[in-house]
Amino acid sequence: MTRQVKPPAHVSQHAYEAAQVLLQALRARGKQAENIDEAIQKGYLTDLDWCRALQEYRELYGVVSITYADPVAAQESRSRAKRKGAA
């Protein structure tokens, strides 16, 4: 059973968990970063890696997502949400 840790007051639970999963994966590969910004700055992650992880956790938590500028990404997100709802 995983222990649920409360994020800092200014961070949502889904964003906190997405960041922790990414940072743990980096540590497992021998990369060290204190936060997502540092991991991106060091080249361990891309902005796209972070955005994808964040979107995945938004969907897991049922967080209403921001409007996409990319209509293809918006459609993919809606399709995933429908599939999850049908499951």
N, C-alpha and C positions, 0 to 999 in steps of 0.2 A: 504494500500500500504506500502510495506517495504522500508525502507530507505537504499540505498546502501552506505556502508561506505568503503572508500578506505583503503586497508591494508597498513601496513608499507612497505617501498620500497623493503625489502628483502623477502617478503612473497607474494605468488601468491593469486589471488582473490579466487580461489576455495579452497585452503588450509585454508585461513583466515575464509571463511564462514563455512567450515566444523568444524573448531575449535570453532567458536562462537556458533554454534548450540549445540555442545557437552557440552560446558561450561555452556550454558543457561539451558540445561537439568539437569546438575548436580546441579546448583543453585536452580532449581525448587524442587529438592529432598533434599535440605538443605545441600548440599556439597559445599565447597568453595575451588576453585583453581584458581590461576592467569593465568595459561596456561596449555596446554596439558601435558607437561613434569611433571609438579607438580601433575596433576590429576592422571597420571600413577604412579608416585612415591608414592602417598598416597593410591593407590589401588582402586581409584574410577573408573578408566578405565583400560583396558588392551591395549597392543600394537595392538592386533587384532581389538579391538573396533575402535581405531584410524585409522588403515589401511583401514578398511571397510568404515568408514565415508569418508576418503580421496578419496578412489576409487569411491565412489558414486558421490562425487562432481566433480571429474575429468570427469566422464561420463556426468554429467549434463552440464559441460562447454565444452565438446568435446575435452578435453585435451588428446593428445596422451599419453598413459600410458607407463610406463617403462616395460621392458620385464619381464615377470613372471618366477620365478624359478619353480613354481608349475604349471604343464601343465593343471591340472583340473581347477584351478583358471583362467588361461588364456582362456580356452575354455568357461567357464561361462561368463567371461567378453565379449568375442566376441559375444556370444549368446545374451546377454543383449543389446549390441550395435546394433545388427541386428534387434532385436525386436523393439527397439526405432526407428530405421530407417524406419521400415515398418509401424509404427503407424501414 
